[in-house]
Amino acid sequence: MRSPVIVAASWIGTYILIALLPLLLLLVYPAPEDKGFWIDFSVALGFIGLAMMALQFALTARINRIEASYGVDIILQFHRYISLVAFALILIHPLILFVAQPETLQLLNFFTAPWRARMAVLATLALIALVVTTIWRQQLKIPYEPWRTSHGIFAVLAVSLGLGHAIGVGNYLGLFWKSVLWTGIALIALWLLVYVRLVKPWFMLKKPYLVEEVRPERGNVWTLALRPIGHKGFCFEPGQFAWITLDISPFRMREHPFSMSSNGDNLERIEFSIKALGDFTNTIKDVAPGTKAFLDGPYGVFTTERYEDSAGFVLIAGGIGITPMMSILLTASKRKDERPYLLIYASKKWEDITFREELNELQQKLDLKIIHVLREPPEDWSGETGYVDKELLQRYIPKRRGTRQYLICAAPKMMEQVELALHQLDVPPTNIHMEHFNLV
Ligand SMILES: Cc1cc2nc3c(=O)[nH]c(=O)nc-3n(C[C@H](O)[C@H](O)[C@H](O)COP(=O)(O)OP(=O)(O)OC[C@H]3O[C@@H](n4cnc5c(N)ncnc54)[C@H](O)[C@@H]3O)c2cc1C
């Protein structure tokens, strides 16, 4: 088996190679007539930007092998930052052209410009709309679902119009290999789209689940128990998550990511514990047993499974961030894991602590120490209060920091502060792992 570092590095190498392929071909087969350095340079930037935009479809296609190398957090982070780089390259590309050949400015006149230039303008507008609605989605108050639909539409428009523009310009694509290259890129992008929207949902449709139980938990959380029908289901690494679609067909876009909260080795029954926070999560309590569900997963690298050699684990959870930890602890107890587990669990009130009783029971079966941290403790509370900070962590984490793996899942602010505190306490950065519940 190849080392994960080599696999991860080879994906990066593949990405760079594909992004630069148009440029390499441009170097091997320069334009038939010499257009000068700046024009060639501008075209090269446009080509790289366009190839990077097309590659975005691969980054978001939830390709298991890529996700297994990095985790969804890192891939989406990369997707976000690299799209800004591609955006900058695509904007600089015409700017250089306008400076080097001011007469090209008239191509901006939509009424008189040839189609290839109109397509470039439309592609750029689609790209601007895509970037603006993504960066300022919350400020613009765009709900997640319409945003996701429009994000896909803008992306398809930007890439297809960009390709149309590149093919229309022709000069640089006259040669056989250049046409092959762009047709190949267009076909791969199209295939990824078909794969994500049609092929994958079709496979999911063939493996449905039934809602077996909807159980209330403390803290306005509902546990949804699913049973596979007509197939084996899947086992997962404790801490991983899946995308759930309920009732409606998986071809619809209403899918949401949730960490499994049950034992990863139990294929017969997969459980998700969901906090009622928004329009979808508020409906979980009303889901009737017998409702059909579809799962896309498992995904994620936030799991203890990857650290079999670790002497033990420190789990730090805030609120609903307990769900992956619950799965980790349940699976460890079923497997009779003898290693020490420390759970630092921040909640608002004693009454709100999701899985309070279940965690208590797990203490009888596992080497598990639980530190509850309450923001609004009852009067007779003698335990930890306030926030999980450096001082609190110092009181409980082992002196030999590097002997444990530290897994954090909480609200963004808490994760930031805990990560910083762990750095200050000399926990090796490679031993810190985080799961973000807010992807966008
Ligand atoms: C890896 C991962 C694991 C998660 N595990 C759990 C869990 O175990 N339990 C739990 O209660 N919550 C979990 N969440 C959070 C959960 O996915 C969101 O709270 C839920 O999708 C919100 O949907 P809503 O329509 O109720 O809320 P809304 O109010 O519509 O949205 C609130 C926010 O949730 C995010 N969101 C909304 N819809 C989606 C969607 N379809 N896909 C992705 N993000 C969306 C957006 O950032 C949005 O701004 C997890 C999230 C991720 C990324």
The ligand as a Gaussian input file, in Angstrom:
#p B3LYP/6-31G(d) Opt

LIG

0 1
 C      -19.088000      17.153000       7.882000
 C      -20.342000      17.648000       8.565000
 C      -20.930000      16.903000       9.568000
 C      -22.085000      17.393000      10.196000
 N      -22.649000      16.634000      11.201000
 C      -23.739000      17.092000      11.839000
 C      -24.328000      16.314000      12.879000
 O      -23.898000      15.227000      13.218000
 N      -25.438000      16.822000      13.482000
 C      -25.982000      18.034000      13.142000
 O      -26.989000      18.450000      13.724000
 N      -25.404000      18.802000      12.174000
 C      -24.317000      18.352000      11.510000
 N      -23.766000      19.107000      10.491000
 C      -24.367000      20.410000      10.166000
 C      -25.575000      20.225000       9.258000
 O      -25.196000      19.719000       7.993000
 C      -26.279000      21.579000       9.037000
 O      -26.645000      22.086000      10.299000
 C      -27.528000      21.398000       8.244000
 O      -27.234000      20.993000       6.928000
 C      -28.281000      22.726000       8.236000
 O      -29.420000      22.621000       7.412000
 P      -30.747000      23.482000       7.689000
 O      -31.463000      23.561000       6.370000
 O      -31.495000      22.928000       8.820000
 O      -30.191000      24.864000       8.180000
 P      -30.112000      26.254000       7.440000
 O      -30.503000      27.294000       8.432000
 O      -30.805000      26.247000       6.123000
 O      -28.566000      26.360000       7.167000
 C      -27.650000      26.658000       8.190000
 C      -26.252000      26.511000       7.609000
 O      -25.988000      25.112000       7.424000
 C      -25.280000      24.910000       6.197000
 N      -26.107000      24.104000       5.301000
 C      -27.435000      24.213000       5.070000
 N      -27.850000      23.314000       4.186000
 C      -26.763000      22.606000       3.853000
 C      -26.528000      21.518000       2.968000
 N      -27.513000      20.997000       2.241000
 N      -25.269000      21.038000       2.846000
 C      -24.253000      21.587000       3.550000
 N      -24.402000      22.603000       4.405000
 C      -25.635000      23.094000       4.561000
 C      -25.031000      26.282000       5.596000
 O      -23.770000      26.755000       6.025000
 C      -26.099000      27.134000       6.214000
 O      -25.740000      28.472000       6.280000
 C      -22.633000      18.637000       9.839000
 C      -22.045000      19.367000       8.814000
 C      -20.920000      18.889000       8.171000
 C      -20.304000      19.691000       7.088000

